[in-house]
Amino acid sequence: MIQRIQSLYLLLAAGAGVGVLCSNLWKATIAGSAEVSVVNASNNYLMYVLYIIIILIAFACIFLYKKRKLQFRLTVIDILLTLGAIIYQYALVSKQANALVSSGKTIASASYLPASFLPIVMVVLLFLAARGIYKDEKLIKSLDRLR
């Protein structure tokens, strides 16, 4: 189970997803006041559910080591969901910034926080896991041909 490198990649991807859930993704300070506006996954229901699904799929794939085809498909689906979460995260930050500006507030400074880059790390880890699963499947097929 954890002996395979792709299982470690899947575990790290699930851990990165938990990191996204527990951290702020974007922070903006309002000019002329001490008000701070933040965006995080726990404030938005859709983003929260999306990351929970991504984490659960990555964690479940660890235990599907005997069903490599299903494990590969779920990992690819997880990659697509993570890419969708990145796009949704960007749209949510843009929406928040536009809402601040349209309400008459001036943004003094705004920045993405380190946790906002964890979904990119998740995509890389899930890709590496999918590649490892695919290599295992090819190895098993080549061994079956030799018998």
DRENLUMPA-76816 format. One line per field, with one value per atom (N, C-alpha, C, CB): residue number from 1; residue in three letters; atom name; x, y, z. Coordinates in steps of 0.1 Angstrom, whole numbers, plus 2048, in hexadecimal, padded with zeros to 3 digits. Glycine has a CB too. Layout:
N
num: NUM	... $
residuo: ALA	... $
atomo: CA	... $
u: X	... $
v: Y	... $
w: Z	... $
END
This chain:
147
num: 1	1	1	1	2	2	2	2	3	3	3	3	4	4	4	4	5	5	5	5	6	6	6	6	7	7	7	7	8	8	8	8	9	9	9	9	10	10	10	10	11	11	11	11	12	12	12	12	13	13	13	13	14	14	14	14	15	15	15	15	16	16	16	16	17	17	17	17	18	18	18	18	19	19	19	19	20	20	20	20	21	21	21	21	22	22	22	22	23	23	23	23	24	24	24	24	25	25	25	25	26	26	26	26	27	27	27	27	28	28	28	28	29	29	29	29	30	30	30	30	31	31	31	31	32	32	32	32	33	33	33	33	34	34	34	34	35	35	35	35	36	36	36	36	37	37	37	37	38	38	38	38	39	39	39	39	40	40	40	40	41	41	41	41	42	42	42	42	43	43	43	43	44	44	44	44	45	45	45	45	46	46	46	46	47	47	47	47	48	48	48	48	49	49	49	49	50	50	50	50	51	51	51	51	52	52	52	52	53	53	53	53	54	54	54	54	55	55	55	55	56	56	56	56	57	57	57	57	58	58	58	58	59	59	59	59	60	60	60	60	61	61	61	61	62	62	62	62	63	63	63	63	64	64	64	64	65	65	65	65	66	66	66	66	67	67	67	67	68	68	68	68	69	69	69	69	70	70	70	70	71	71	71	71	72	72	72	72	73	73	73	73	74	74	74	74	75	75	75	75	76	76	76	76	77	77	77	77	78	78	78	78	79	79	79	79	80	80	80	80	81	81	81	81	82	82	82	82	83	83	83	83	84	84	84	84	85	85	85	85	86	86	86	86	87	87	87	87	88	88	88	88	89	89	89	89	90	90	90	90	91	91	91	91	92	92	92	92	93	93	93	93	94	94	94	94	95	95	95	95	96	96	96	96	97	97	97	97	98	98	98	98	99	99	99	99	100	100	100	100	101	101	101	101	102	102	102	102	103	103	103	103	104	104	104	104	105	105	105	105	106	106	106	106	107	107	107	107	108	108	108	108	109	109	109	109	110	110	110	110	111	111	111	111	112	112	112	112	113	113	113	113	114	114	114	114	115	115	115	115	116	116	116	116	117	117	117	117	118	118	118	118	119	119	119	119	120	120	120	120	121	121	121	121	122	122	122	122	123	123	123	123	124	124	124	124	125	125	125	125	126	126	126	126	127	127	127	127	128	128	128	128	129	129	129	129	130	130	130	130	131	131	131	131	132	132	132	132	133	133	133	133	134	134	134	134	135	135	135	135	136	136	136	136	137	137	137	137	138	138	138	138	139	139	139	139	140	140	140	140	141	141	141	141	142	142	142	142	143	143	143	143	144	144	144	144	145	145	145	145	146	146	146	146	147	147	147	147 $
residuo: MET	MET	MET	MET	ILE	ILE	ILE	ILE	GLN	GLN	GLN	GLN	ARG	ARG	ARG	ARG	ILE	ILE	ILE	ILE	GLN	GLN	GLN	GLN	SER	SER	SER	SER	LEU	LEU	LEU	LEU	TYR	TYR	TYR	TYR	LEU	LEU	LEU	LEU	LEU	LEU	LEU	LEU	LEU	LEU	LEU	LEU	ALA	ALA	ALA	ALA	ALA	ALA	ALA	ALA	GLY	GLY	GLY	GLY	ALA	ALA	ALA	ALA	GLY	GLY	GLY	GLY	VAL	VAL	VAL	VAL	GLY	GLY	GLY	GLY	VAL	VAL	VAL	VAL	LEU	LEU	LEU	LEU	CYS	CYS	CYS	CYS	SER	SER	SER	SER	ASN	ASN	ASN	ASN	LEU	LEU	LEU	LEU	TRP	TRP	TRP	TRP	LYS	LYS	LYS	LYS	ALA	ALA	ALA	ALA	THR	THR	THR	THR	ILE	ILE	ILE	ILE	ALA	ALA	ALA	ALA	GLY	GLY	GLY	GLY	SER	SER	SER	SER	ALA	ALA	ALA	ALA	GLU	GLU	GLU	GLU	VAL	VAL	VAL	VAL	SER	SER	SER	SER	VAL	VAL	VAL	VAL	VAL	VAL	VAL	VAL	ASN	ASN	ASN	ASN	ALA	ALA	ALA	ALA	SER	SER	SER	SER	ASN	ASN	ASN	ASN	ASN	ASN	ASN	ASN	TYR	TYR	TYR	TYR	LEU	LEU	LEU	LEU	MET	MET	MET	MET	TYR	TYR	TYR	TYR	VAL	VAL	VAL	VAL	LEU	LEU	LEU	LEU	TYR	TYR	TYR	TYR	ILE	ILE	ILE	ILE	ILE	ILE	ILE	ILE	ILE	ILE	ILE	ILE	ILE	ILE	ILE	ILE	LEU	LEU	LEU	LEU	ILE	ILE	ILE	ILE	ALA	ALA	ALA	ALA	PHE	PHE	PHE	PHE	ALA	ALA	ALA	ALA	CYS	CYS	CYS	CYS	ILE	ILE	ILE	ILE	PHE	PHE	PHE	PHE	LEU	LEU	LEU	LEU	TYR	TYR	TYR	TYR	LYS	LYS	LYS	LYS	LYS	LYS	LYS	LYS	ARG	ARG	ARG	ARG	LYS	LYS	LYS	LYS	LEU	LEU	LEU	LEU	GLN	GLN	GLN	GLN	PHE	PHE	PHE	PHE	ARG	ARG	ARG	ARG	LEU	LEU	LEU	LEU	THR	THR	THR	THR	VAL	VAL	VAL	VAL	ILE	ILE	ILE	ILE	ASP	ASP	ASP	ASP	ILE	ILE	ILE	ILE	LEU	LEU	LEU	LEU	LEU	LEU	LEU	LEU	THR	THR	THR	THR	LEU	LEU	LEU	LEU	GLY	GLY	GLY	GLY	ALA	ALA	ALA	ALA	ILE	ILE	ILE	ILE	ILE	ILE	ILE	ILE	TYR	TYR	TYR	TYR	GLN	GLN	GLN	GLN	TYR	TYR	TYR	TYR	ALA	ALA	ALA	ALA	LEU	LEU	LEU	LEU	VAL	VAL	VAL	VAL	SER	SER	SER	SER	LYS	LYS	LYS	LYS	GLN	GLN	GLN	GLN	ALA	ALA	ALA	ALA	ASN	ASN	ASN	ASN	ALA	ALA	ALA	ALA	LEU	LEU	LEU	LEU	VAL	VAL	VAL	VAL	SER	SER	SER	SER	SER	SER	SER	SER	GLY	GLY	GLY	GLY	LYS	LYS	LYS	LYS	THR	THR	THR	THR	ILE	ILE	ILE	ILE	ALA	ALA	ALA	ALA	SER	SER	SER	SER	ALA	ALA	ALA	ALA	SER	SER	SER	SER	TYR	TYR	TYR	TYR	LEU	LEU	LEU	LEU	PRO	PRO	PRO	PRO	ALA	ALA	ALA	ALA	SER	SER	SER	SER	PHE	PHE	PHE	PHE	LEU	LEU	LEU	LEU	PRO	PRO	PRO	PRO	ILE	ILE	ILE	ILE	VAL	VAL	VAL	VAL	MET	MET	MET	MET	VAL	VAL	VAL	VAL	VAL	VAL	VAL	VAL	LEU	LEU	LEU	LEU	LEU	LEU	LEU	LEU	PHE	PHE	PHE	PHE	LEU	LEU	LEU	LEU	ALA	ALA	ALA	ALA	ALA	ALA	ALA	ALA	ARG	ARG	ARG	ARG	GLY	GLY	GLY	GLY	ILE	ILE	ILE	ILE	TYR	TYR	TYR	TYR	LYS	LYS	LYS	LYS	ASP	ASP	ASP	ASP	GLU	GLU	GLU	GLU	LYS	LYS	LYS	LYS	LEU	LEU	LEU	LEU	ILE	ILE	ILE	ILE	LYS	LYS	LYS	LYS	SER	SER	SER	SER	LEU	LEU	LEU	LEU	ASP	ASP	ASP	ASP	ARG	ARG	ARG	ARG	LEU	LEU	LEU	LEU	ARG	ARG	ARG	ARG $
atomo: N	CA	C	CB	N	CA	C	CB	N	CA	C	CB	N	CA	C	CB	N	CA	C	CB	N	CA	C	CB	N	CA	C	CB	N	CA	C	CB	N	CA	C	CB	N	CA	C	CB	N	CA	C	CB	N	CA	C	CB	N	CA	C	CB	N	CA	C	CB	N	CA	C	CB	N	CA	C	CB	N	CA	C	CB	N	CA	C	CB	N	CA	C	CB	N	CA	C	CB	N	CA	C	CB	N	CA	C	CB	N	CA	C	CB	N	CA	C	CB	N	CA	C	CB	N	CA	C	CB	N	CA	C	CB	N	CA	C	CB	N	CA	C	CB	N	CA	C	CB	N	CA	C	CB	N	CA	C	CB	N	CA	C	CB	N	CA	C	CB	N	CA	C	CB	N	CA	C	CB	N	CA	C	CB	N	CA	C	CB	N	CA	C	CB	N	CA	C	CB	N	CA	C	CB	N	CA	C	CB	N	CA	C	CB	N	CA	C	CB	N	CA	C	CB	N	CA	C	CB	N	CA	C	CB	N	CA	C	CB	N	CA	C	CB	N	CA	C	CB	N	CA	C	CB	N	CA	C	CB	N	CA	C	CB	N	CA	C	CB	N	CA	C	CB	N	CA	C	CB	N	CA	C	CB	N	CA	C	CB	N	CA	C	CB	N	CA	C	CB	N	CA	C	CB	N	CA	C	CB	N	CA	C	CB	N	CA	C	CB	N	CA	C	CB	N	CA	C	CB	N	CA	C	CB	N	CA	C	CB	N	CA	C	CB	N	CA	C	CB	N	CA	C	CB	N	CA	C	CB	N	CA	C	CB	N	CA	C	CB	N	CA	C	CB	N	CA	C	CB	N	CA	C	CB	N	CA	C	CB	N	CA	C	CB	N	CA	C	CB	N	CA	C	CB	N	CA	C	CB	N	CA	C	CB	N	CA	C	CB	N	CA	C	CB	N	CA	C	CB	N	CA	C	CB	N	CA	C	CB	N	CA	C	CB	N	CA	C	CB	N	CA	C	CB	N	CA	C	CB	N	CA	C	CB	N	CA	C	CB	N	CA	C	CB	N	CA	C	CB	N	CA	C	CB	N	CA	C	CB	N	CA	C	CB	N	CA	C	CB	N	CA	C	CB	N	CA	C	CB	N	CA	C	CB	N	CA	C	CB	N	CA	C	CB	N	CA	C	CB	N	CA	C	CB	N	CA	C	CB	N	CA	C	CB	N	CA	C	CB	N	CA	C	CB	N	CA	C	CB	N	CA	C	CB	N	CA	C	CB	N	CA	C	CB	N	CA	C	CB	N	CA	C	CB	N	CA	C	CB	N	CA	C	CB	N	CA	C	CB	N	CA	C	CB	N	CA	C	CB	N	CA	C	CB	N	CA	C	CB	N	CA	C	CB	N	CA	C	CB	N	CA	C	CB	N	CA	C	CB	N	CA	C	CB	N	CA	C	CB	N	CA	C	CB	N	CA	C	CB	N	CA	C	CB	N	CA	C	CB	N	CA	C	CB	N	CA	C	CB	N	CA	C	CB	N	CA	C	CB	N	CA	C	CB	N	CA	C	CB	N	CA	C	CB	N	CA	C	CB	N	CA	C	CB	N	CA	C	CB	N	CA	C	CB	N	CA	C	CB	N	CA	C	CB $
u: 808	800	809	7F6	80F	818	826	819	828	835	837	837	82C	82D	82E	821	837	839	82D	844	824	818	80E	810	80F	807	80C	807	819	81E	81A	82E	81A	816	807	818	7FF	7F1	7EF	7E9	7F6	7F5	7FA	7FE	805	809	7FF	817	7F9	7EF	7E3	7EA	7DF	7D4	7D8	7D0	7E4	7E9	7E9	7F7	7ED	7ED	7DF	7F4	7D5	7C7	7C2	7BE	7C6	7C3	7C9	7C7	7D5	7DC	7D4	7EA	7CE	7C6	7B9	7C2	7B3	7A7	7AA	7A1	7B5	7B8	7BE	7C1	7C1	7C9	7C1	7D7	7C5	7C0	7C7	7C2	7C0	7C6	7CA	7BC	7C2	7C5	7C1	7BC	7C9	7C7	7C9	7D1	7BF	7C0	7BE	7B5	7C6	7C4	7BD	7D2	7B4	7AD	7B4	79E	7B5	7BC	7B4	7BF	7BB	7B5	7AE	7AB	7AF	7A9	7B2	79A	7AF	7B6	7AE	7B8	7A4	79C	7A4	78F	7A3	7AA	79F	7B4	7A0	796	79E	78F	799	7A0	796	7A5	79C	795	79B	796	793	797	78D	79B	790	787	77C	78F	77E	773	768	779	76B	760	757	767	75B	753	74F	75B	742	73D	741	72E	740	744	752	740	75B	769	76D	771	766	769	765	760	759	755	75E	746	762	76B	778	76D	77E	78A	789	791	77D	77B	77A	76D	773	772	780	769	788	796	79E	79C	79D	7A5	7A0	7A3	793	78E	791	77F	791	795	7A4	792	7AC	7BA	7BD	7C2	7B6	7B9	7B3	7B2	7A8	7A2	7AA	794	7B1	7B9	7C5	7BE	7C9	7D5	7D1	7D8	7C5	7C0	7BB	7B6	7BC	7B7	7C3	7AF	7CD	7DA	7D8	7E5	7CE	7CB	7C3	7C4	7BC	7B4	7BB	7A5	7C5	7CD	7C6	7DA	7BD	7B6	7AD	7AE	7A5	79D	7A5	794	7B0	7B8	7BD	7C4	7C1	7C6	7BB	7CC	7AF	7A4	7A0	797	79F	79C	7A7	79A	7B3	7BE	7BD	7CC	7B9	7B8	7AC	7B6	7A1	795	799	78A	7A1	7A6	7AF	7AE	7B7	7BF	7B5	7C8	7AB	7A1	79A	798	796	78F	798	78A	7A5	7AE	7B0	7BB	7B1	7B2	7A6	7B5	79A	78E	78E	782	793	794	79E	799	7A8	7B2	7AA	7BE	7A3	79C	791	795	78A	780	786	778	791	798	79C	7A5	7A1	7A4	798	7AB	78D	780	77B	776	77C	777	77F	778	78C	795	791	7A4	790	78C	77F	78B	775	768	769	75E	771	773	779	77B	784	78B	781	797	779	770	765	769	761	757	75C	752	769	76F	770	77D	774	775	768	77D	75E	750	749	748	74D	747	74E	748	757	75D	76A	754	76E	77B	787	77A	792	79E	7A7	7A5	7AC	7B5	7C3	7B4	7C9	7D6	7E0	7D9	7DE	7E7	7DF	7F4	7E2	7DC	7E6	7D0	7E5	7EF	7E9	7FC	7EE	7EB	7F4	7EC	7EF	7F7	7FC	7EE	807	80D	803	818	7F9	7F0	7E8	7E6	7E7	7E0	7E8	7DE	7F5	7FD	7FD	80B	7F7	7F7	7EF	7F1	7E4	7DD	7E6	7D1	7EF	7F9	802	801	806	80E	806	813	7F9	7F0	7EF	7E2	7EE	7ED	7FA	7EB	806	812	813	81E	810	810	806	80D	7FA	7F1	7F5	7E3	7FC	801	80C	807	815	81F	81A	829	80F	808	802	7FE	7FB	7F5	800	7ED	80B	816	81B	821	81D	821	817	824	80A	800	800	7F2	802	802	80F	803	81A	826	824	832	81D	81A	811	814	807	7FE	805	7F2	80E	816	81F	81E	825	82E	826	835	81A	812	80D	806	80A	806	811	800	81D	829	82C	835	82B	82D	823	82E	816	80C	80E	7FE	814	818	822	81C	82B	837	832	841	827	823	81D	818 $
v: 7F4	800	80C	800	810	81C	818	821	80C	808	80E	7F9	810	815	825	811	82A	839	841	83C	83B	842	843	83B	83A	83B	847	82E	849	854	861	853	862	86E	871	86C	866	868	86D	85B	868	86C	87B	863	87E	88C	896	88E	891	89A	89C	893	891	893	89C	885	89B	8A4	8B3	8A0	8B5	8C2	8C8	8C3	8BF	8C3	8C7	8B8	8C0	8C4	8D1	8B9	8D4	8E0	8EC	8E0	8E9	8F4	8F7	8EF	8EC	8EE	8F6	8E0	8F4	8FA	908	8F1	90D	91A	924	917	930	93B	93B	949	93E	93D	94B	937	955	963	96D	966	978	982	990	980	998	9A6	9AF	9A9	9BA	9C4	9D0	9C8	9D6	9E1	9EE	9E1	9F8	A04	A0D	A0C	A13	A1C	A15	A24	A08	A01	9F4	9FD	9EE	9E2	9D6	9E1	9D8	9CD	9C4	9D2	9B7	9AD	9A4	9A5	9A2	998	98C	99F	980	974	96B	96D	962	957	94A	959	941	934	92A	933	91D	913	911	906	913	911	91B	910	927	931	92F	93F	927	924	916	928	913	906	8FD	906	902	8FA	8F7	902	900	8FD	8F3	90A	8F5	8EB	8DD	8F0	8DB	8CE	8C9	8CF	8D1	8CD	8C8	8D8	8CF	8CA	8BE	8D5	8BC	8B0	8A4	8B1	8A6	89B	898	89F	8A2	89F	898	8AD	89B	895	886	89C	884	877	86D	877	873	86A	867	872	871	86E	864	87B	865	85C	84E	861	84D	840	839	842	841	83A	833	845	837	830	821	837	81F	811	809	812	80F	808	802	811	7FE	7FA	7ED	7F8	7E5	7D8	7DB	7CE	7E6	7EA	7F6	7ED	7F3	7FE	806	7F8	800	808	812	7FE	80D	816	821	80E	81D	827	831	81F	82D	837	840	82F	83B	843	84E	83B	849	852	85D	84A	859	863	86E	85C	86A	873	87C	86C	876	87F	888	876	884	88D	898	885	895	8A0	8AA	89A	8A6	8AF	8B7	8A7	8B1	8B8	8C3	8AE	8BF	8C9	8D5	8C2	8D2	8DD	8E6	8D7	8E0	8E7	8EF	8DE	8EA	8F1	8FD	8E8	8FC	907	912	902	90F	919	91F	912	917	91D	926	911	922	92A	938	923	938	945	94D	942	947	94E	954	945	94C	951	95D	945	95C	967	974	964	972	97D	983	979	97B	97F	987	973	982	989	997	981	997	9A4	9AE	9A2	9A9	9B2	9B7	9AA	9AE	9B2	9BD	9A6	9BC	9C6	9D4	9C2	9D3	9DF	9E5	9DC	9DD	9E3	9E8	9D8	9E4	9EA	9F7	9E0	9FC	A09	A08	A11	9FC	9FB	9FA	9EE	9FF	9FE	9F4	A0C	9EB	9E0	9E6	9D4	9E6	9EB	9E1	9EF	9D4	9CA	9BD	9C9	9B4	9A7	99D	9A8	991	987	979	989	970	962	95D	95A	955	94F	942	94E	93D	930	924	92C	924	919	919	919	924	925	91D	933	91B	913	904	919	900	8F2	8EA	8EF	8EF	8E7	8E4	8EF	8ED	8EB	8DF	8F7	8DF	8D4	8C7	8D7	8C8	8BC	8B6	8C0	8BF	8BB	8B3	8C6	8B9	8B2	8A4	8BB	8A4	897	88D	899	891	888	883	88F	88C	888	87D	894	880	876	868	87B	869	85D	856	860	85D	857	850	861	857	852	845	85C	844	838	82D	83B	830	826	820	82B	829	825	81C	831	81F	817	809	81E	808	7FC	7F3	7FE	7F9	7F2	7ED	7FB	7F5	7F0	7E4	7FB	7E5	7DA	7CD	7DE	7CE	7C2	7BC	7C6	7C5	7BF	7B9	7CB	7BE	7B8	7AB	7C1	7AA	79D	793	79F	797	78E	788	795	790	78B	781	797	781	778	76A	77D	769	75D	753	75F $
w: 800	800	800	80C	80B	80B	806	81A	803	7FD	7EF	7FD	7E8	7DB	7DB	7D2	7D2	7D3	7CF	7C9	7C7	7C3	7CF	7B8	7D8	7E5	7ED	7ED	7EE	7F5	7EE	7F6	7E1	7DA	7DD	7CB	7DD	7E0	7EE	7DE	7F8	805	807	80E	800	801	7FA	7FA	7EF	7E9	7F2	7DC	7F9	803	80E	809	813	81D	818	821	80C	806	806	7F8	803	802	810	7FD	81A	828	82B	832	826	829	822	823	817	810	818	802	81E	826	832	829	838	845	845	84D	839	837	82F	831	831	829	81B	82F	811	803	7FE	7FA	802	7FD	808	7F0	808	812	80C	81E	810	80B	817	800	817	821	81B	828	822	81D	821	823	818	81B	824	80D	82E	837	843	830	844	850	852	84D	85D	861	85C	870	854	84F	845	848	847	83F	839	847	82C	825	821	819	825	821	81A	82E	812	80B	80F	7FB	814	817	813	826	813	80E	818	80C	825	82E	82E	83C	828	827	81B	825	811	805	805	7F8	805	806	7FA	807	7EE	7E3	7E2	7D6	7E6	7E6	7F1	7E8	7FC	808	804	814	7FE	7F9	7EE	7F4	7E5	7DA	7E0	7D1	7E9	7EF	7F8	7F8	7FE	806	7FC	80E	7F1	7E7	7E2	7DB	7DF	7D9	7E4	7D6	7F0	7FB	7FC	808	7FC	7FE	7F3	800	7E6	7DB	7DB	7CE	7DF	7E0	7EA	7E2	7F6	801	7FD	80E	7F7	7F3	7E9	7EE	7E0	7D6	7DC	7CC	7E7	7EE	7F0	7FB	7F4	7F7	7EB	802	7E0	7D4	7CC	7CB	7D3	7CC	7C4	7D6	7C8	7C0	7B4	7C9	7B3	7A7	7A1	7AB	799	794	789	78E	781	777	77E	76E	788	78F	797	799	79C	7A3	79A	7AA	78D	783	77F	777	77D	779	783	775	790	79B	79D	7A8	79A	79C	791	79B	785	77A	77D	76C	782	786	791	78A	79A	7A5	79F	7AF	795	78F	788	784	781	77B	785	772	790	79B	7A1	7A6	7A3	7A9	79F	7AC	792	789	789	77A	78A	78C	799	78C	7A3	7B0	7AF	7BB	7A7	7A5	79E	79D	793	78B	794	77F	79C	7A5	7AF	7AB	7B5	7BF	7B9	7C3	7AC	7A6	7A4	798	79F	79D	7AA	797	7B5	7C2	7C7	7CC	7C5	7C9	7C1	7C8	7B4	7AB	7B0	79D	7B3	7B7	7C4	7B9	7CD	7DA	7D8	7E4	7D0	7CD	7C6	7C4	7BD	7B6	7BF	7AA	7C9	7D2	7DC	7DB	7DF	7E8	7E0	7EC	7D4	7CC	7C9	7BF	7C6	7C3	7CF	7BC	7DB	7E7	7EB	7F2	7E3	7E6	7EE	7EC	7F1	7F9	7F0	802	7F5	7ED	7F3	7ED	7EB	7EF	7F0	7E6	7FC	7FE	7F9	80C	7FD	7F8	7F8	801	7EF	7EE	7E9	7E4	7EF	7EB	7ED	7F3	7E4	7E6	7F1	7D9	7FA	805	800	811	807	802	801	80C	809	808	7FA	813	7F4	7E7	7DC	7E3	7DE	7D4	7D6	7D4	7E1	7E4	7DA	7F2	7D4	7CA	7BD	7C5	7BA	7AF	7B3	7AC	7C0	7C5	7C4	7D3	7C8	7C7	7B9	7CC	7AF	7A1	79D	798	7A1	79E	7A5	7A2	7B2	7B9	7B3	7C8	7B0	7AA	79C	7A9	795	788	789	780	793	796	79A	7A0	7A2	7A7	79B	7B2	792	786	77D	77E	77C	774	77A	772	787	78E	78D	79D	78E	78C	77E	790	774	766	764	75D	76A	768	76F	76E	77A	780	778	78E	772	769	75D	765	757	74C	750	746	75B	760	762	76D	768	76A	75D	773	753	746	73F	73E	740	73A	740	73A	74D	754	751	763	74E	74A	73D	74B	734	726	727	71D	730	731	736	73A	73D	742	738	74D $
END
